[in-house]
Amino acid sequence: MIDISKVEKAILEENLSGWLFFNFRHRDPIADMVLKIDKKSTNSRGWFYIIKGAEGYIKENIKIIHSVEPDVLKNYPGKTVFYTSKEELKEILKQFAGMTLAAQADPDLTQISFLDSGTASILQKAGIKIVSSASLVKKIIGTLDNEQILSHEKAAALLYKIIEETWDYLSINFKKNQKITEKSIQSFIIEKFEENNLVSDSLPLVAFGKNSANPHYKTGENDFFLEKNSIIQFDIWAKLLTEYAEQADNEKCVYADISWVGFAGEEPPQEITKSFNAIKEARDSVIAFIRENLEAGNTVLGFDADKKARNILLNRGYKNEIKHRTGHAIDIELHGYGTNLDSVEFPDKRTLSNGSCFSVEPGLYFKDFGIRTEINCYIQNNMLYISGGLPQNELLVIQYPKRR
C-alpha cells in the first residue's frame, strides 16, 4: 500500500498545493507506480486523485471518481466526489481554482508526460495551474533506497563477470577460426543470464563491424559473422531475481546496464583507438565532475553532467558523431524516472542526489563503426560510487600467441 505521508512530505518540500493524478485505462504508469495500483484493475473512466500539499488549500486528499466505478480508489484516504458527466466534472474541478498542482506534464521530459492535452485544458479552464511533477517523480520512484542499491550493485557485478566470460569465449573460438555470429554470442550471454538468475525486458545487444554504428541495433535480424579487424560492441542490461524478490516487476529489483567494446585483432586502427580514448575521457570527466561537486556541497544537475561530457567530445573535433545523451536514470525500469544526464535531447535540470542511480555512456558513431563505453553510478551518503566493477579503460583485443 502507498505511504501517503512520504508523498505528502515531498509535496510540502516543493511548496505545492498538491499533486494531481489523472488516469484513464492505465495510460499513466507513474500514477500506477506511485499509488501502487494494480495494472489489471478496471479503469474504463477517468479518475482524479489530489494528494494535499501546503496548508491553506485543501484539508484532505480528494478523489474525483466516475459513478460507474465507485470503488476504483476505495482503499485510498480522502474525500470522494462522484461525477457522471463532463459538465459535472468541470463544476467539481472549479472548486480547486487558484491552486498550483503538480501533474505528469513537462515541456522537456517526455518520459514523465502522460497528462493528455484535453484533460490539461479542462483543468486550466477550471482555474487550476498545472506544473511539472518531475522533481516529485524523482523523489518518489526515481530515488533508490539502500535495498534497491544493493540489488543494482549485485546485478552490475554479475554483468561485469558475464562480459569477461563472453570475451573469453569469443576470443578462444575466434583464434580457432570458428565461425562466430552476433546471434551465437547473444545466445551465450542469454545462457549466462539464466545461470545467474538475471532477467531483462529485451535481448542484449551484440554488434559486429558496421552494425555498431547503430546505437540501438537489434541483434539477430540479420546474422552477421565476425570478421578479422572489425569492432565488437556489447550492451547488456538485466536485473537480479532473488528469494526475496522473485518477480521481475518487484520494486526491490533494480536494473544494471553496461557497454563494453572490443576489436577482433591485435592492433586496432588509430581511428578506433582515438575514438575510444575520447569517450573514455568524456566518461571519466563526468565522474570527476560529479564527485568534486558533491564533495564541495554543490548542487549537481543531470543537464550539467551531460554538458561536461559533450564538451570533451566537441573539443576533440567530434560533432556529428554524437548521437545521444550521456546517460539515463536507472531504477526498476531500465530507463528509469530519476535524473538523466541530458542537456540536448530531453534537457533534465533535476539534481543528482542521494539515491540517484544512472548510466554514464558517451558514444561516437561513424559511417562504418560505432563505439560506446557505459558504466553505472549511484550516489549514497553524498558520495558517488561506480557499480559492479572497474570501468573499461582499454579496448578489448584478441590476444594471439607471441610470434617467435
Secondary structure by P-SEA (a helix, b strand, c coil): ccaaaaaaaaaaaacccbbbbbbcccccaaaaaaacccccccccbbbbbbbbcccccccbbbbbbbccccccccccbbbbbbbccaaaaaaaaaccccbbbbccccccccccccccaaaaaaaaaabbbbbbaaaaaaaccccccaaaaaaaaaaaaaaaaaaaaaaaaaaaaaaacccccaaaaaaaaaaaaaaacccccbbbbbbccccccccccccccccccccccbbbbbbbbbbbbcccccccccccbbbbbbbbbbbccccccaaaaaaaaaaaaaaaaaaaaaaaaaaabbbbbaaaaaaaaaaaaaaacccccccccccccccccccccccccccccccccccccccbbbbbccccccccbbbbbbbbbbbccccccccccccccccbbbbccccc
